[in-house]
Amino acid sequence: MKMHILLGAVLVTAGLAGPAAAAETQGTIKSVNPKTDSITLSDGKTFVLSEGVEAETLKAGEKVKVTYATTAGKMTASKVQIVK
């Protein structure tokens, strides 16, 4: 009986996990790496760019707002907007 309750609790918890929620941060681009499709901000955070976000359009020194999700410890940017 206890095992069934534990199993039920685990299944309910796993169902609630779902996809990672999007987060936002702002900063200045320190470097752009077109080979790995990634950018690093001046605070040291590195983001892998998702499809549709082109590394070639971004430059070091630009101030940006990054919308991203963290999955398995990797931050993936779904949107990078230049902040003026």
ChimeraX attribute file (.defattr): number of C-alpha atoms within 10 A of each C-alpha:
attribute: neighborCount
match mode: 1-to-1
recipient: residues
	/A:1	6
	/A:2	7
	/A:3	8
	/A:4	9
	/A:5	10
	/A:6	11
	/A:7	12
	/A:8	12
	/A:9	12
	/A:10	11
	/A:11	11
	/A:12	11
	/A:13	11
	/A:14	10
	/A:15	9
	/A:16	8
	/A:17	8
	/A:18	8
	/A:19	9
	/A:20	11
	/A:21	9
	/A:22	13
	/A:23	12
	/A:24	12
	/A:25	11
	/A:26	16
	/A:27	19
	/A:28	18
	/A:29	21
	/A:30	18
	/A:31	18
	/A:32	20
	/A:33	15
	/A:34	14
	/A:35	7
	/A:36	10
	/A:37	16
	/A:38	20
	/A:39	24
	/A:40	18
	/A:41	21
	/A:42	15
	/A:43	11
	/A:44	12
	/A:45	13
	/A:46	19
	/A:47	22
	/A:48	19
	/A:49	23
	/A:50	16
	/A:51	10
	/A:52	8
	/A:53	17
	/A:54	14
	/A:55	19
	/A:56	10
	/A:57	8
	/A:58	20
	/A:59	15
	/A:60	14
	/A:61	13
	/A:62	16
	/A:63	20
	/A:64	19
	/A:65	15
	/A:66	22
	/A:67	18
	/A:68	23
	/A:69	18
	/A:70	15
	/A:71	11
	/A:72	6
	/A:73	7
	/A:74	12
	/A:75	18
	/A:76	19
	/A:77	23
	/A:78	17
	/A:79	17
	/A:80	22
	/A:81	14
	/A:82	13
	/A:83	11
	/A:84	6
